Each structure stands twice: as C-alpha cells, then as structure tokens.
Amino acid sequence: MIIVIDGPAGSGKSSTARAVADQLNIEYIDSGALYRTATLLYLEANRDQQMFFRLLDQKQISFHYQKQQFHVAVDGSSVSSDIRTPEVDDWVSEVAAMPRVRAFVNNLMRKVVLSGQYIAEGRDLGTAVFPDAELKFYMSADLKERARRRYKERKDGNPDLTLEEVKENIAERDRKDSKREADPLKKATDAIEIDTTNLTFDQQVNQICSEVKQHLAN
C-alpha cells in the first residue's frame, strides 16, 4: 500500500508524513531528498549535464527511514546533511524539472514500494508517480506561514539566512514547480486537501491518521 502527500515547499508535508509513518508503523519515503541528492550530483558535475547524467547512471543511491530520519547515501556514503544546503536549494527545482531526473527518481521509488506499506511525500506523487495510490492528500499553507516554518528549520545551521530570503526562495520554487513541463506541481483530483496554515502540527497529523485508519477499516 502506498499513501501519498503532495504540496508546495514548507506546507508541512515532510514532518507530517514522518509523524504519520511513526504513528501507523509504516515506512516513509522523502522524494524531495532524492531530488536533492540528484542536485548534489549535478553540482558535483559543475552543472555540466553530460557529466551529470553519467554520474547519475554510475552512482548507487540508497535510502532508508530510521529513528524519525530519512537517510540517503551515494555509493554507501551518507549525504543526508549535504543535501540540505542553500546551494542545493537554489538548484533543486531546475534539476527536478529535467525529465530524465524525474524518471530516475520515480523508478527508485516505484521499485521500493512493490511490497510493504509506505507513505511518501512530494509534489507530483498523486498525479504522476503513484496515480493509483490508495490514499492521496494535498497539503497547503499560505506563503508567509510556509516561509516562517522553513526559516525556523534552517536558521540554526545557516546563521546568515534571513526570513525574506527564505520567502523569496519558496516563492520562486512554487513558480518553477507549477510551471515545469514535466510533471508540474498540482493537486490530484481525488486528493484530500488539508490547509495547514492555522492547524497545529498535531492536528494535521491526527487528521491524516484518522483518514488512513478509516480507509483501512472499510
């Protein structure tokens, strides 16, 4: 079984999906982390597409969820911290828009969910990657609130970061994600929409867990 949560950056889908996975004792997949890993390889290739695609074919990307953390490794070496940098933030939308990269990441995820129970979050999971998912959610929140959340997450590791910088980055990410040619960000017609702007974290987690439990009971 696969449950998907889509939504824009900062809507709370990653932390919510992890909490739901923990409460329901199922596996969690962070698709954004996989696109960030591809972006890390793109930067390693000095943004040379030919070299980048060669690296993408050669490198072994593995991932697992453990102790409330999604871990990603390239050729056995952890990159979980390396993919959470402002430089990766600046380029991830461009890399994620490449059809070949999307096909690569989608294939990684589809292979993993062939057995077991999973919850995954991203931007096009319910529309492009797992259109037959048993349950689909779309999380949203206004831009100001999403920027505040993302700034709170990142400020300790990036002391020079400003709230305005985060807000501009998210707004640009929204623009790129919604207008990209390959699998743009959009709500699946059969997705349950949850506006988290005025919800507490526990409220949004409990709402999704309740929907999942109700679905499993039917």
N, C-alpha and C positions, 0 to 999 in steps of 0.2 A: 504494500500500500504506500502511496505517496501523497502527502499533503503539501500544498504549495502556498506560499505567501509572497505576493508581488507588491511593489510600491516604490516610490521615489526615495532618494537618499535622505536619511535622517527621519524616516517615518516611524522607526522603531521596530522594523521587521526582523532585524538580526537578533537583537536581545530578546524579543518576544518569541521568536522561533526556538532559540536555545532554551528558554524557560519552559515552553510547551513540551519540547523534547524531554527535558528533565522530569516534568510532572507526569508525562504519559509513558516514560521509559522507552522512547523510540530514538532512532538515530537522527542526526542533524547534518544538513549539507549547506554550507555557505557558498553560494555560487559567486557572489561578489569577490570572495577571497581567491577563487580560481581565476577570475578575470584579472585580479590584481597580480597574481602570480605570472600570468602571461605578460602583463605590463612590465613586470620586473625583468623578464627575459627580453622584452622589446628595448628597454633602457640599456640592458647589458649589451645588446647588439648595436648600441649607439643609434637607435631608431632607423637602422637600415633594414628594410622589410625582407630582402632576400636572406640576409644573415639571420634575422629574427625567425622566419619560418623554418629555416634549417635547425635552429636551436629548439624550436617547438617540436619538431619531429624527433630530435635526438634525445631531449631531456625526458626523464621519468618523473612525472608529477604524481605524488601520492598525498592522501589526506585522511584524517580520522577525527572523530569527536571524542574528547576525553576530559573529564573534570571541568565541564562547562566552558571548554575552549576548543575551537576548531583549529586544528593543526595542519599546516601544509608543508610539504618538503619537496625539494627538487634534487633528484639523484641521492636521496637519503639525508640531505642536509636541510634542517628547518629554515624556512623563510617567513615564518609566521609574523615576526616583528618587521622584517624588511619590507613587507608589502603594505605596511601602514605608515607611509611617509607622505609629506606634501608633494614630492616629485611624482610618486605613483598616482596620487590624487589628480594631479594636473593632466596625466596622460591616459588614465584608465578608460575614459569614455571613448577616446579615439581608437584605442586598441580594441575595446569591446565591440565597436561598430564594424570591425573587419569580419566579413562573412566567414572567412577561414578560421578565425579565432573562435567565433561563436559555434561553429560546427565542432571544433576541437573540444571546447568546454562542455557542450551539450552531450557529446559522446561519452566523456568522462562520467558525467552524472547518470546518464541512462544505463551504463554498464553496472554501476554500483547498486541501483535500486531494483535490479532484477529479482532480488529476494530480500525479505525483511520489511520493516516498517520505517518510513522516513518522513521527515518534514524538511523542506528545502525553501529557501527564500531567494528572491532575485527581482528581476524586472520584467521578464517575459516567460516565466516558467509556466503559467497557466494558459498562455496563448500559443507559445512556440515549442517549448521543450516537453512539457507534460500536459498536452491538451486534454488527455483522458484522466487526469488526476482525480482521485475520489472526492477530495475537497479542495476548494480554491478560496483564498482570501486576498483582498486588496487593501493594504493599509495606507492611509494618507494622513497628512497633517499640514497646517499652513507653513509657509516658508520660514517665517520668523521663529516658530517653535522648533522646526527641524534644524535650523542653524544653531539655536541655543543648545540643543541636545548634542549635536556633533562637536561644537566648541567645548562643551563640558567633558566630552570623551577624550579630546585630543590635547587640551591645553597643558596638562602636566608633562607630556612628552615633547611638546612644542611650545616652549615659553614665549616665543616671539609671535605666536599665532594670535590673530585678532578675530573678534566676532564678525566684523564686517567682511574680512577675508573669507571666512567660512561661508557666510551667507552668499557672497558672490560666486564662490566655487560651487555651491549646491545649485544655485540658480542656473549657472552655465551647464552643470551636469544634467539638470532637468531638460534644458533646451536640447542638448545633444542627444540624450536618451530618447526623447519623444519624437525627434525628427530623423533619427538614423534610418537608413534604408532597410537594413537587415534587422528584423525582429524588434521594432520600436517598443518603448515602454507604453503599455496601455492595459486597461482593466479587462479581464476576460468577462464575457457576457454572463457567465454563470458563477462569477466570483461573489463572495460575500464581502461587501465593503465595510471597513471599520475606520472611522475618522478618529485618530488618537490625539488630536490637538488638546482636548480637555479631559482626556482619560488618564488615570494614573497607570503606572506600569502594571500593577496587579490586576486592574480592571481589564486591560486589553488582553492579558494572558488568560484570565479566567473566562473571558468571552469566547476566545478561540477554543480553549479546552472544553468548554461546555458544548460548543458546536460539534467538536470531534467526538466526544462521548455520546452525544445524542445520535450522531451518524452511525457509530459503531453498534449502538443498541438496537437500531432499526433493522 
